[in-house]
Amino acid sequence: MKQIILIIISIIISIPISGRAEDELILIVRPGDTARSVTERYLVRPTAWERVVQYNYILKPGNLIRVPSDLIKSEGKAFLSSVFGDVKVKSPDSGEWSKAIDGLILRKDDIIRTGPGSGVVLRMGREDQAILRSETEVVFEPYKRLLAGKANRITINTGTIVASTRKREDREFRFEIRTPDSELELTGTTIRAKVTSAGKTQFEVLHGETLIKSGGREVVVGGESGIAVKDQ
């Protein structure tokens, strides 16, 4: 598979990044990347590549490609912001961890890990986000199914996240969270989710309500309440 990592310098982030314009995005080129693969996967239209080449040279692994931010598709994508401390990312086809950078676009099955006293915000689409707290590991798993449709899903391997989403009638991608023993879908909800080192799950709904599925059962949990998932 042809692979690309995008590093986005987003105007959403309030802290400026030295030497980079806030209205530009950056791609790190990987082996096998071509103008066509970059255009089809990330740019809004085929002619957008003409503007990209005004900023860059040939596609060479390791190169940073600067891209105007208005040329990047937002729906169905996720990127990191507000990186603090020791935060690392690993792609599913690599055995090496890389240092996370503000604006790093995530691809399917990328793993994000925060060290002690560290954290990062994972943003999805226009309004969904998850704050990864200290010593947390999650996997970004977007998918598209014939009947279920499209979803941005985060799987929590361990640690704690605070996730939120806004309810929109024109929503194209759902926001789901999966843990080793449960799953839920967020719609206009703010929750805190924790997976212990033993693989046990705890959910706390801070705003709205959500449907939690586990062991063949479904439980609706309302605001200012929580649930601990236990073995049946």
C-alpha positions in Angstrom: 0.0 0.0 0.0 1.2 3.5 -0.8 1.4 5.4 2.5 1.6 9.1 3.5 1.8 10.8 6.8 0.3 14.3 6.8 1.4 16.9 9.4 -1.2 19.6 9.6 -0.6 23.0 11.0 -4.1 23.9 11.9 -5.6 27.3 12.5 -7.6 25.7 15.3 -4.4 25.4 17.4 -3.8 28.6 19.4 -0.1 28.0 19.9 1.9 29.0 16.9 4.5 26.7 15.5 7.8 28.5 14.7 8.7 28.8 11.0 5.4 27.5 9.6 2.4 29.4 8.3 -0.9 28.6 10.0 -2.7 28.2 6.7 -0.4 25.5 5.4 -0.3 21.7 5.9 2.7 19.5 5.7 3.1 15.9 4.3 5.9 13.6 5.1 6.6 11.5 2.0 7.0 7.8 2.4 8.3 5.2 -0.1 5.8 4.5 -2.9 4.1 7.9 -2.7 3.1 9.4 -6.1 1.4 12.6 -7.1 -1.6 10.6 -8.0 -1.8 8.7 -4.7 -1.4 12.0 -2.7 -4.1 13.7 -4.8 -6.6 10.8 -4.6 -6.3 10.2 -0.9 -5.9 13.7 0.6 -6.6 16.6 -1.8 -10.0 18.0 -2.6 -9.8 17.8 -6.3 -7.3 16.6 -9.0 -6.3 20.2 -10.0 -5.2 20.9 -6.4 -1.9 19.1 -7.1 -1.0 22.0 -9.4 -1.0 24.3 -6.4 0.9 21.8 -4.3 3.8 21.6 -6.7 4.2 25.4 -6.5 5.4 24.8 -2.9 7.5 21.7 -3.3 9.9 19.5 -5.3 9.7 15.8 -6.2 8.1 13.2 -3.9 11.0 11.7 -2.0 10.7 9.6 1.1 11.3 11.8 4.2 10.4 15.1 2.4 8.1 17.5 4.0 5.4 18.6 1.6 3.7 21.9 2.5 0.0 22.0 1.4 -2.5 24.9 1.8 -4.9 23.8 4.5 -8.0 24.5 2.3 -7.0 21.6 0.0 -7.3 18.9 2.6 -10.4 16.8 3.1 -11.7 17.1 6.7 -14.5 14.6 7.0 -13.4 11.1 8.0 -9.9 12.3 8.9 -8.2 12.6 12.3 -5.2 14.6 13.4 -3.4 15.4 16.6 -3.2 18.8 18.3 -2.0 20.3 21.6 0.8 17.7 21.9 2.3 17.9 25.4 5.2 15.9 26.7 6.1 12.4 25.5 3.5 11.4 22.8 4.4 8.9 20.2 2.7 7.4 17.1 3.2 4.1 15.3 1.8 2.9 12.0 0.5 -0.7 11.8 3.2 -1.6 9.3 6.1 -0.2 11.3 7.8 -1.5 14.4 9.2 2.0 15.3 7.5 4.7 17.3 7.7 8.3 16.0 7.4 11.5 18.0 4.0 13.0 17.6 3.8 16.5 16.2 0.9 19.0 16.4 -1.2 18.6 13.3 -0.1 15.0 12.5 -2.8 13.3 10.4 -3.6 9.8 11.4 -4.2 6.9 9.1 -6.2 3.8 9.7 -4.9 1.6 12.6 -2.3 4.2 13.7 -1.5 3.8 17.4 -1.1 6.8 19.7 0.6 6.5 23.1 1.1 9.1 25.8 3.8 8.8 28.4 3.7 9.8 32.1 2.6 13.4 32.6 1.8 13.7 28.9 -1.3 14.3 26.8 -2.7 15.1 23.3 -6.0 16.0 21.7 -7.2 13.8 18.8 -9.6 15.7 16.6 -11.9 14.1 14.0 -13.8 15.8 11.3 -15.3 19.2 12.2 -16.4 18.8 15.8 -15.4 15.4 17.4 -12.5 15.1 19.7 -10.8 12.9 22.3 -8.4 14.1 24.9 -5.8 11.4 25.7 -4.5 11.7 29.2 -1.3 10.4 30.7 -0.2 6.8 30.0 -2.9 6.1 27.5 -2.8 4.1 24.3 -5.5 4.2 21.6 -5.9 3.0 18.0 -7.6 5.1 15.3 -9.9 2.7 13.3 -12.1 4.5 10.8 -14.3 2.1 8.7 -17.1 2.0 6.2 -19.7 -0.8 6.0 -22.5 -1.4 3.6 -25.3 -1.3 6.2 -23.6 0.5 9.2 -22.2 3.3 7.1 -19.1 5.4 8.0 -17.6 5.8 11.4 -14.5 7.2 13.1 -13.7 4.7 15.8 -11.2 4.9 18.7 -10.1 1.7 20.4 -8.8 2.3 23.9 -6.1 -0.3 24.8 -5.3 1.2 28.2 -5.6 4.6 30.0 -8.1 7.4 30.1 -9.7 9.7 27.5 -12.3 12.4 27.6 -14.3 12.4 24.4 -17.0 14.7 23.1 -19.1 15.2 20.0 -21.8 17.5 18.8 -25.2 16.3 17.5 -25.6 17.3 13.8 -28.3 16.3 11.4 -25.9 16.3 8.5 -23.4 14.0 10.2 -21.7 11.7 7.7 -19.3 9.9 10.1 -20.4 8.5 13.4 -18.0 8.6 16.4 -17.5 5.3 18.2 -15.4 4.1 21.1 -14.4 0.5 21.7 -12.7 -1.0 24.7 -11.6 -4.7 25.3 -15.1 -5.5 26.7 -17.6 -2.9 25.4 -18.4 -0.3 22.7 -20.5 2.8 22.4 -21.5 5.5 20.0 -21.3 9.2 20.8 -24.0 11.6 19.6 -24.0 15.0 21.3 -22.2 13.4 24.3 -19.3 14.1 26.5 -17.8 11.1 28.3 -14.8 10.0 30.3 -13.7 6.4 29.5 -11.0 4.4 31.3 -9.5 1.0 30.6 -7.4 -0.3 33.5 -4.2 -2.3 33.2 -6.3 -5.4 33.7 -8.5 -4.6 30.7 -11.6 -3.5 32.7 -13.7 -0.6 31.5 -15.3 2.3 33.3 -17.5 5.0 31.6 -18.7 8.2 33.0 -21.2 10.3 31.0 -20.6 14.0 31.7 -23.2 15.4 29.3 -26.0 13.9 27.3 -26.6 10.1 27.2 -25.1 7.2 25.4 -25.8 3.6 24.6 -23.2 1.2 25.9 -23.0 -2.4 24.5 -21.3 -5.2 26.3 -21.7 -8.9 26.6 -24.8 -8.9 24.4 -26.5 -6.3 26.7 -27.3 -2.7 26.0 -27.5 0.0 28.7 -28.4 3.7 28.3 -26.3 5.8 30.6 -27.4 9.4 31.3 -25.5 12.5 32.2 -23.7 12.7 35.6 -23.7 9.0 35.9 -21.4 6.1 35.1 -21.0 2.4 34.6 -18.3 -0.2 35.3 -18.2 -3.1 32.9 -17.8 -6.4 34.7 -17.6 -10.0 33.6 -21.0 -11.7 33.2 
